[in-house]
């Protein structure tokens, strides 16, 4: 199931994308100024190019100064220069608002789409059944090898029937409007190249009357070794999900647990797994983490700068700074999460996603800052198990 670490990673990726977009918005604002003062080649009168270049330079300097101080501190009287500089500011601010909303929404979608991949993977079993039924229809009109016809026994697999008859799965698929329409070639490849040639499937087909344990074991095998190992299916998911390499293990875990739940005694109303134990709470957690980290960016930037004396904060890896800011935000904002938990989580994230030396750097900065913040009372924790947060 989706855990808080994965949500932290999703928030980190969204914040990183926002920071990159911020740099693009800054450059686009400067491009706007350059465009406004570019010579009009179609103008009837000859333009003063030196004047235009000078106006562009002054407006650009004004915008850059505003970017640093968030105010215009100038005695400039040229109305055109002032208007263009203000237009650049407005463009930049509006672009940031759109980016903040966009990447926040993308973050939620990225998490929820993991659940879609889980449901779609379970639906592959239904599509394979359709392939078998199609073979049966063809067999009725022409001679077919006994091995192909014998796949009919898979339709009688009681564990498979429990999965396909599950009301929870059916409702979730309908609610999220999921299907394999348009991707039948992938399903056909799984059927022809994997399922029909799989040795364990062939061995199962030789069993006269398989019991439920054998049915259940074969279903686990089909998902683990036939479906999940199909390169075309994995390539399709990777094409649709840029983070499929890390999300794949979550989907695989959800599928494996769902198949394990299909015991002989379970009925069609068995509730399969949700995205997390409490998706509403988890969603609120990483939405707040995303927005609060960015809202308090300047405060956390200053804290990091003060803690890394003798080291130019501009030289700190961008991802390290984001990880540090998220950790500081989590310490300040979420009173029920122990400081030690936050520190350990972000150290582990830095191991995987940042530079080789990031682990030690992040550990050192967070250890120092957390002690200072708790000593000053800036961080206060409450709740069960939070008596020792040092």
Secondary structure as UniProt FT lines:
FT   HELIX           4..36
FT   TURN            41..42
FT   HELIX           49..69
FT   HELIX           79..139
FT   TURN            140..141
FT   HELIX           146..149
FT   TURN            150..151
FT   HELIX           152..155
FT   HELIX           158..164
FT   HELIX           167..175
FT   TURN            176..177
FT   TURN            181..182
FT   HELIX           184..189
FT   HELIX           190..195
FT   TURN            196..197
FT   HELIX           199..205
FT   HELIX           212..221
FT   HELIX           222..227
FT   TURN            228..229
FT   HELIX           231..240
FT   TURN            242..243
FT   HELIX           244..261
FT   TURN            264..265
FT   TURN            268..269
FT   TURN            277..278
FT   HELIX           279..295
FT   HELIX           297..307
FT   TURN            309..310
FT   HELIX           313..315
FT   HELIX           318..333
FT   TURN            335..336
FT   HELIX           339..353
FT   TURN            356..357
FT   HELIX           358..376
FT   TURN            384..385
//
